[in-house]
Amino acid sequence: MKNAMKSMLMRLAVILLRAIYHVFMPLKLRDSVVIISRQSDTPTMDISMISKELETRNVKVMVLTKYLGKELKGLAGYSLHMLRQMYHIATSKVVLLDGYCILMCVLPKKDGQSVIQMWHSLGAIKKFGYQSIGKPWGTDEGTARIMRLHRNYDYILAPSEATAKLYAKGFGTDIEKIRLLGLPRIDHLKQESDKTGDIMADYLVLANKVNVLYVPTFRKGAEVDYEALARAMDLEKYNLIVKKHMLDDVGRSEAKETGVIVDTKYSSMDWMKVCDKVITDYSAIAFEAAILEKELYWYVYDEEQYIENTGLNMKFAEEPIGKYVYKDAESLCAGLDGEYDMGSVRAFRDKYITVDTESCTERLADFVEELLSDEEDRYEN
């Protein structure tokens, strides 16, 4: 009964959204780009970089970012935000997304419009989208159908053919729609960070020890236990820097031991530039660490549970860095002291990041401009 009521409410919501959109449908498409994200209330690094690049080329860009939480009090504000989305979707020849966008998927796409899904990570270690339908932490089949999960995309960006195959499954689309282009964040990774000095100034202890960055992925309903790592790690030798996922309640726990930093000020990418070693689990941060050629370790203490709840696209032991996979904190911390084979990280990177990693932002901007130009030619003819 509960599921039936949920399905009915979603259907009614979609009907209402489409009815409202009919007001905007007569508006003409313009030579402009709208970038939409519900990942956060502020533009992500990828969005900031590509929007600035397009603006330097005199392309009209509108950036609409607003986090859609699960609390009812945020729905009213997001509803008003969706009206802005409708207007710009109805008037922009190119729509650029970095995740699922309710309106772009459930509303009819206009003729002459191109929709690009650039996604918000450099790969797919964990299953997502249509891969995880029916899983406890995935979307149920009815919701995916009613909300037209990942529909209306013309192009999807991927950093390699290996990842393109996974994206085709996750987005439930033909692989022909996928374009091998890197994300703007790759440019940021390869540049000197202007935050490095700030980080070192804020945390003076970093200069005296080996710095280990721990970046776990989000787990629904479960807080990441980094204290097991802290207990097992030699904190006289190492600093443990913890960067929780943006969806985690970072205020629930704070560092209880000297040598542990739970940071909320700087990004994981900025932290990687000052850290010597990176520990993660099912997060795509692994690809970013590989680009930087950092010592990379997988800490997968709940692998079996995660496979059951979400699913994985990798068998860790079979990957090039499979020898750096650990199920418990004690063995992982012992592994930190050993000599590291950087060739394994390079092999992992070369498997999943095959695009040219130079000037990714410019190439994405070139692609967007080509789409604008193609549509201009179509309208002129």
C-alpha positions as CSV (number, residue, x, y, z in Angstrom):
1,M,0.0,0.0,0.0
2,K,2.8,2.4,0.9
3,N,4.6,1.7,-2.4
4,A,1.4,2.2,-4.4
5,M,0.8,5.6,-2.7
6,K,4.4,6.6,-3.4
7,S,4.1,5.6,-7.1
8,M,0.8,7.5,-7.4
9,L,2.3,10.7,-5.9
10,M,5.3,10.5,-8.2
11,R,3.1,10.1,-11.3
12,L,1.0,13.1,-10.2
13,A,4.2,15.2,-9.6
14,V,5.5,14.3,-13.1
15,I,2.1,15.2,-14.7
16,L,2.1,18.5,-12.8
17,L,5.7,19.3,-13.9
18,R,4.9,18.6,-17.5
19,A,1.7,20.8,-17.3
20,I,3.7,23.7,-15.9
21,Y,6.4,23.2,-18.5
22,H,3.9,23.8,-21.3
23,V,4.0,27.5,-20.3
24,F,7.7,27.5,-21.2
25,M,7.6,25.3,-24.3
26,P,6.8,28.2,-26.8
27,L,10.0,30.0,-25.8
28,K,12.7,29.9,-28.5
29,L,16.1,28.2,-27.9
30,R,18.9,30.6,-27.7
31,D,22.7,30.3,-28.2
32,S,23.2,29.6,-24.6
33,V,24.2,26.9,-22.1
34,V,22.6,26.1,-18.8
35,I,24.5,24.0,-16.3
36,I,22.4,22.2,-13.7
37,S,23.5,20.4,-10.6
38,R,21.8,19.2,-7.4
39,Q,25.1,18.0,-5.9
40,S,25.5,21.1,-3.7
41,D,24.3,24.7,-3.3
42,T,27.5,26.0,-4.8
43,P,29.2,25.2,-8.2
44,T,31.5,22.2,-8.1
45,M,35.0,22.5,-9.4
46,D,34.0,21.0,-12.7
47,I,31.2,23.4,-13.1
48,S,33.2,26.4,-12.1
49,M,36.0,25.6,-14.5
50,I,33.9,24.9,-17.6
51,S,31.6,27.8,-17.0
52,K,34.5,30.2,-16.7
53,E,36.1,28.8,-19.8
54,L,32.9,29.2,-21.8
55,E,32.4,32.7,-20.6
56,T,35.9,33.7,-21.8
57,R,34.7,32.6,-25.2
58,N,31.7,34.9,-24.9
59,V,29.3,32.0,-24.6
60,K,26.2,32.8,-22.5
61,V,26.1,30.5,-19.5
62,M,23.6,30.1,-16.7
63,V,24.7,28.0,-13.7
64,L,21.9,26.6,-11.5
65,T,23.1,24.7,-8.5
66,K,20.9,23.7,-5.5
67,Y,21.2,20.7,-3.3
68,L,18.0,18.6,-3.0
69,G,18.0,17.0,0.4
70,K,15.5,14.6,1.8
71,E,14.0,16.9,4.4
72,L,10.5,18.3,3.6
73,K,11.4,21.8,4.6
74,G,13.7,22.1,1.6
75,L,11.2,21.0,-0.9
76,A,9.4,24.4,-1.1
77,G,12.6,26.3,-1.9
78,Y,13.6,23.6,-4.5
79,S,10.2,23.9,-6.1
80,L,10.8,27.6,-6.8
81,H,14.3,26.7,-8.1
82,M,12.7,24.2,-10.5
83,L,10.8,27.1,-12.2
84,R,14.1,28.7,-12.9
85,Q,15.4,25.4,-14.3
86,M,12.3,25.1,-16.5
87,Y,12.9,28.5,-18.1
88,H,16.6,27.9,-18.8
89,I,16.0,24.4,-20.0
90,A,13.3,25.7,-22.4
91,T,15.6,28.4,-23.8
92,S,19.1,26.8,-23.9
93,K,20.5,24.9,-26.8
94,V,22.9,23.0,-24.7
95,V,22.1,21.6,-21.2
96,L,25.1,20.4,-19.2
97,L,24.5,18.1,-16.2
98,D,26.7,16.5,-13.6
99,G,24.1,14.1,-12.2
100,Y,20.5,13.1,-12.4
101,C,18.3,16.1,-13.1
102,I,14.6,15.5,-12.4
103,L,13.3,18.1,-14.9
104,M,15.7,17.2,-17.8
105,C,14.7,13.6,-17.5
106,V,10.9,13.8,-17.1
107,L,10.2,16.8,-19.3
108,P,10.1,16.5,-23.1
109,K,13.4,17.5,-24.7
110,K,13.0,20.3,-27.3
111,D,14.0,19.8,-31.0
112,G,17.4,21.3,-31.6
113,Q,18.6,20.9,-28.0
114,S,21.7,18.9,-26.9
115,V,22.0,17.4,-23.4
116,I,25.4,16.4,-22.0
117,Q,25.8,14.3,-18.9
118,M,29.4,14.9,-17.6
119,W,28.7,13.0,-14.3
120,H,30.4,14.0,-11.1
121,S,33.2,11.4,-10.9
122,L,36.0,10.1,-13.0
123,G,34.8,6.5,-13.0
124,A,32.4,3.9,-11.6
125,I,34.0,1.7,-8.9
126,K,30.6,1.1,-7.4
127,K,27.4,0.3,-9.4
128,F,24.9,3.1,-9.9
129,G,21.8,4.0,-11.8
130,Y,20.3,1.0,-13.7
131,Q,23.1,-1.2,-12.4
132,S,21.8,-0.9,-8.8
133,I,18.1,-1.0,-9.4
134,G,16.5,-3.3,-6.8
135,K,19.6,-3.1,-4.5
136,P,18.9,-1.9,-0.9
137,W,20.9,1.3,-1.5
138,G,19.8,1.7,-5.1
139,T,16.7,2.9,-6.9
140,D,13.6,0.7,-7.1
141,E,12.4,-0.2,-10.6
142,G,9.1,1.6,-10.3
143,T,10.8,4.9,-9.3
144,A,13.3,4.6,-12.1
145,R,10.5,4.1,-14.7
146,I,8.2,6.9,-13.5
147,M,11.1,9.4,-13.0
148,R,12.7,8.4,-16.3
149,L,16.0,7.8,-14.6
150,H,18.9,9.1,-16.8
151,R,16.8,9.7,-19.9
152,N,17.0,12.4,-22.6
153,Y,20.8,12.5,-22.7
154,D,22.4,13.0,-26.1
155,Y,26.0,12.6,-24.9
156,I,27.7,11.1,-21.8
157,L,31.3,11.9,-21.0
158,A,33.7,9.1,-19.9
159,P,37.5,9.0,-19.4
160,S,38.2,5.6,-21.1
161,E,36.6,2.8,-23.1
162,A,36.7,0.6,-19.9
163,T,34.6,3.2,-18.1
164,A,32.4,3.8,-21.1
165,K,31.2,0.2,-20.9
166,L,30.3,0.6,-17.3
167,Y,28.6,3.9,-17.9
168,A,26.5,2.4,-20.7
169,K,25.1,-0.1,-18.1
170,G,24.7,2.5,-15.4
171,F,22.9,5.0,-17.5
172,G,21.0,2.4,-19.4
173,T,22.0,3.7,-22.8
174,D,23.8,2.8,-26.0
175,I,27.6,3.1,-25.8
176,E,27.4,5.2,-29.0
177,K,26.2,8.2,-26.9
178,I,29.4,8.2,-24.9
179,R,32.2,10.6,-25.7
180,L,35.7,10.1,-24.4
181,L,36.5,13.4,-22.8
182,G,38.1,14.2,-19.4
183,L,36.5,16.3,-16.7
184,P,37.8,19.8,-16.0
185,R,39.0,18.6,-12.5
186,I,41.9,16.8,-14.3
187,D,43.3,20.2,-15.2
188,H,43.1,21.2,-11.5
189,L,44.7,18.1,-10.4
190,K,47.7,18.6,-12.6
191,Q,48.1,22.3,-11.7
192,E,49.8,23.6,-8.6
193,S,47.1,24.2,-6.0
194,D,46.7,27.7,-4.6
195,K,45.3,26.0,-1.4
196,T,48.5,24.1,-0.6
197,G,50.1,27.0,1.4
198,D,46.8,27.6,3.2
199,I,46.5,24.0,4.3
200,M,50.1,23.8,5.5
201,A,49.6,27.1,7.4
202,D,46.3,25.9,9.0
203,Y,47.8,22.5,10.0
204,L,51.4,23.0,11.0
205,V,51.7,19.4,12.1
206,L,51.7,18.3,8.5
207,A,55.4,19.4,8.0
208,N,56.6,16.9,10.6
209,K,55.1,13.6,9.6
210,V,54.0,11.4,6.7
211,N,50.5,12.5,5.7
212,V,47.9,9.9,4.9
213,L,44.6,11.0,3.4
214,Y,41.5,8.8,4.1
215,V,38.6,9.4,1.7
216,P,35.7,7.0,2.2
217,T,32.6,6.8,0.1
218,F,29.1,7.5,1.4
219,R,27.2,4.7,3.2
220,K,23.5,5.1,3.7
221,G,22.5,5.0,7.3
222,A,26.0,4.2,8.5
223,E,28.8,6.5,9.6
224,V,32.3,5.6,8.5
225,D,34.4,4.3,11.3
226,Y,37.8,6.0,10.9
227,E,38.7,5.5,14.5
228,A,39.8,1.9,13.8
229,L,42.4,3.3,11.4
230,A,43.5,5.8,14.0
231,R,43.9,3.1,16.6
232,A,46.0,0.9,14.3
233,M,48.1,3.7,12.8
234,D,51.4,4.8,14.2
235,L,50.4,8.4,14.9
236,E,53.9,9.3,16.0
237,K,55.0,8.7,12.4
238,Y,51.8,9.5,10.4
239,N,49.1,12.2,10.3
240,L,45.7,10.7,9.4
241,I,43.6,13.2,7.5
242,V,39.9,12.2,7.1
243,K,37.7,13.7,4.4
244,K,34.2,12.4,4.8
245,H,31.7,12.3,1.9
246,M,29.7,15.5,1.4
247,L,26.5,13.6,2.3
248,D,27.9,12.4,5.7
249,D,27.0,14.3,8.8
250,V,30.6,15.5,9.4
251,G,29.6,17.0,12.8
252,R,28.7,13.7,14.4
253,S,32.3,12.8,15.3
254,E,35.5,14.7,15.7
255,A,39.1,13.6,16.1
256,K,39.8,12.1,19.5
257,E,43.5,11.6,19.1
258,T,46.5,13.8,18.3
259,G,47.6,13.2,14.7
260,V,44.0,12.8,13.3
261,I,42.5,15.7,11.3
262,V,38.8,15.6,10.4
263,D,38.7,18.5,7.8
264,T,35.7,20.2,6.4
265,K,37.4,23.3,5.0
266,Y,39.4,22.0,2.0
267,S,38.6,19.7,-0.9
268,S,39.9,16.1,-1.2
269,M,41.7,17.1,-4.4
270,D,43.5,19.9,-2.6
271,W,44.4,17.6,0.3
272,M,45.8,15.0,-2.1
273,K,48.5,17.5,-3.2
274,V,49.9,17.8,0.3
275,C,49.5,14.1,1.3
276,D,51.9,11.3,0.6
277,K,49.5,8.3,0.7
278,V,45.7,8.0,-0.1
279,I,43.3,5.5,1.4
280,T,39.9,5.0,-0.1
281,D,37.3,2.2,-0.6
282,Y,34.6,2.5,-3.3
283,S,35.1,6.1,-4.1
284,A,36.2,7.4,-7.5
285,I,38.8,9.5,-5.7
286,A,41.0,6.5,-6.5
287,F,41.2,7.7,-10.1
288,E,42.3,11.1,-9.1
289,A,44.9,9.7,-6.8
290,A,46.2,7.6,-9.6
291,I,46.5,10.6,-11.9
292,L,48.6,12.3,-9.2
293,E,50.6,9.0,-8.9
294,K,50.0,8.9,-5.1
295,E,50.5,5.7,-3.1
296,L,47.0,4.3,-3.2
297,Y,45.4,1.8,-0.8
298,W,42.0,0.2,-0.7
299,Y,40.4,-0.2,2.8
300,V,37.3,-2.4,2.2
301,Y,36.4,-3.8,5.6
302,D,32.7,-4.1,4.6
303,E,33.1,-5.2,1.0
304,E,30.6,-8.1,1.2
305,Q,28.0,-5.9,2.7
306,Y,28.6,-3.1,0.2
307,I,28.3,-5.6,-2.7
308,E,24.9,-6.7,-1.3
309,N,23.7,-3.1,-0.7
310,T,25.0,-1.3,-3.8
311,G,27.2,-3.6,-6.0
312,L,30.7,-3.1,-7.3
313,N,32.1,-2.9,-10.9
314,M,35.5,-4.1,-9.8
315,K,37.0,-7.2,-8.3
316,F,39.7,-5.4,-6.3
317,A,42.0,-8.4,-6.1
318,E,42.2,-8.5,-10.0
319,E,43.0,-4.8,-10.5
320,P,46.6,-3.6,-11.1
321,I,46.7,-2.4,-7.5
322,G,45.1,-5.5,-6.1
323,K,48.0,-6.2,-3.8
324,Y,47.1,-3.0,-1.9
325,V,43.6,-4.1,-0.9
326,Y,43.0,-4.6,2.9
327,K,40.1,-5.8,4.9
328,D,41.3,-4.7,8.4
329,A,43.0,-1.6,9.8
330,E,45.9,-3.5,11.3
331,S,47.1,-5.1,8.0
332,L,46.5,-1.8,6.1
333,C,48.6,0.2,8.6
334,A,51.3,-2.4,8.4
335,G,51.2,-2.1,4.6
336,L,51.8,1.6,4.9
337,D,55.3,1.0,6.1
338,G,56.3,-1.2,3.2
339,E,57.9,-0.2,-0.1
340,Y,55.3,0.8,-2.6
341,D,55.2,-0.3,-6.3
342,M,54.2,2.8,-8.2
343,G,54.0,0.8,-11.4
344,S,50.8,-0.7,-10.1
345,V,49.2,2.8,-9.7
346,R,50.3,3.8,-13.2
347,A,48.8,0.6,-14.6
348,F,45.5,1.3,-12.8
349,R,45.5,4.8,-14.2
350,D,46.3,3.7,-17.7
351,K,43.4,1.2,-17.7
352,Y,40.7,3.7,-16.6
353,I,42.1,7.1,-17.7
354,T,43.0,6.9,-21.4
355,V,41.9,10.3,-22.6
356,D,44.4,13.1,-23.1
357,T,44.8,14.6,-19.7
358,E,46.1,18.0,-21.0
359,S,43.6,20.9,-21.4
360,C,40.5,18.9,-20.5
361,T,38.5,22.0,-19.8
362,E,39.3,23.5,-23.2
363,R,38.4,20.4,-25.0
364,L,35.0,20.2,-23.2
365,A,34.4,23.8,-24.1
366,D,35.3,23.0,-27.7
367,F,32.7,20.2,-27.7
368,V,30.0,22.5,-26.3
369,E,30.8,25.2,-28.9
370,E,30.6,22.6,-31.7
371,L,27.1,21.7,-30.5
372,L,26.0,25.3,-30.4
373,S,27.4,25.8,-33.9
374,D,25.8,22.7,-35.3
375,E,22.4,23.8,-34.0
376,E,22.9,27.3,-35.3
377,D,23.6,25.8,-38.8
378,R,20.5,23.7,-38.5
379,Y,18.3,26.7,-37.7
380,E,19.9,28.7,-40.5
381,N,19.2,26.0,-43.0
